[in-house]
Every structure is written in C-alpha cells, then in structure tokens.
Amino acid sequence: MIIQVKRNTYTENSTIGEMWINGVFEAYTLEDKMREVFGKPVAEWKVMGRTAIPTGTYDLVIDLSTRFKRLMPHIIAVPGFEGVRIHALNTPLQTEGCIGIGKTRAIDFIGQSKMAFDSFFARIQDAVAIEHVTITITNE
C-alpha cells in the first residue's frame, strides 16, 4: 500500500493537503505549519510541537499509542520527530507534529475527522497485516 500526502495550502498556522491511497483520494490532511528548509538539519528549523514533518517517504505501522491508549497509525523514523501519528483532529492546535485527516476542509481546519479517520484506519489496519505500507509527503 502506498499512501501519499500532497500538501497544497500553506498558512501561518497550518498546512493542508490531500491524502491518496494507491492513487485514489482518501481525505484532506491538516498539519502544523511547514517550516522545512531543504538542505538544513531539522534542528535548525523545527519549532517544537508546531512544525509539519519533513517531506520524504516513511514506513507506516500500527502500534499502541501511549497518549491515545489504543492502536494507532505511526509514521516511523521521521528525522527530528518522535511519535508521529495520523489521527482525528480539527485544528493546528491539536496536531503537535502529527497528521490529521478529515472529509472537509477550510482555512486552518478540517472537518468530519473522526469519520475520515475510522475509514482510513480500517483500510490500513488490514493492509499493515499483510503488506509493507509507506507514506510519502510532498509539497506542491
């Protein structure tokens, strides 16, 4: 399974994009502000808890989140970040470096997030059990 997050809307508070699974649109995404400076170490541009993860391709697993106390999608080995999850949220104040997904979008907001997450989680939970799952983050 190949998951793509194509970032396309940037504000002072957030980064909005689209999530595609195997080439099919799945949901809108919301992340913290994109601050990445290409060619510079993460430590030089990251603002703790308020920065979108670097572009790139990462492995995605499902494991127990100590924060959410349940199984959650976990993006592995993100440079300069720990515990990056995909979960339901609505505003950039709820991201803390994670990726939220929703069925609707507006400026600095995604809606119907729980519905989007439940659908996404069901799809990837089955896939992770039988195949390698990656997520690629790009800026458009």
N, C-alpha and C positions, 0 to 999 in steps of 0.2 A: 504494500500500500504506500502510495506517495501522497503526502499532504503538502500543499503549497499555501503559504500566506503571502499574498501580493499586496503590500502596503501601497496606498494611493492618496491618502488625505492626511495632511500634517498640520497641526495647530500648535499653539504654545503649550497646550496641556495634554495632547494625546496624538496617537497615530491610529488611523482607521484603515482597514484593508478588507480583503476578501479571502476566505478560505476555500480552497478547491481540493477535492479528494479524487485522485485518479482522473483529473481533468474535468470533474463535474463540480459546479458551485455547491458549497455546503452551507456557508454562513458568513456574516460580516465579522470582522475582528476589531478589537479595541485593545490598544497597548498604551503604555506611557509614551511620553514624548521621545521621538527618535533623535538621539544626540550623537550617534556614531560618527567618528572622524576616521575615515578609512586610512589605514597605514599607521595609526596611533594605537598604543596599548589601551585596553578598556579602562584601566585605572585613571587615564588622563581625561576621559570624557564622561564617565559614568557619574550620575547623581543617585546615590543610594535610594532605592525604593521609588524612583521617579524617572526611570530610563528604560526604553524598549531594548530588548536583547539585540545583539549584533546580527547582521544578515549572515546567512550561511545555511548549511544543511546539518541537521542533528538527528540522532536517534530518538524515538519516542517509545516509552514503555508505560505500563500501568503498574503503579505500586502504591503502597499505603502512604497517605499524606498525614503527617503528624498534626498539621494545622487543621485540616478538614475532617480528620478522623475517619477517613474512608479511602477506598481505592480511587485514584485519580490519574489522568494522563500527566506524565512527567517528561519534560524535554531534557535530555541528558547532555552533560559536558558542554554547557554554554560558557564560553570564556568570561571570567569575571562575575559570574552569576551562580547562585545555588538555588535549588528548589523551584525551578521554573515550571509552572503548571499551566494547563489550559482549564479554565473553569468558567462558571456563570458569573457575570458581573455586569454593571451598567455604566459606570463612570471611571475615569482615570484614577480617582482617589481609591479605587478598590483593586488596582492592578498589582502594585508593588513588584513590577518587573515581569508579571505573568501575562498571558494572553487570554482575553475574554472573547466569547463568541455570542452572537445574537442574530435574530432573524430580521431586525430592523436597525436603521442607523440614523443618526443626526450628528450635529456638531458635538464632539466630546461625549458621545452617548451611543450605546447600543441597547436595543430592547428585545423582549421575548428571549432573554438569555437562558433561562432555565430550560425552556423548550428546545432551544438550539443545542444546549449542552447535552441534554438527555439523549437526543437523537444522535449526536456526534459520538458520545461515549458508547452507546450501544454498537455503533458501527466499528469503532476501533477496538473495543474490547474483544470482539470476535476475531478481528484481524490480527491483533497482537499475539493471540494464542497460536496462530498458525503461520505467520509470516513476519518478515522484518519490516518495520514501519519507520519511515523517515519523514521529517518535516523540513521544508526549505522556506526560508524567509527571504523575500526580496523587496527592494524599494523600486517603485515605478514612478 
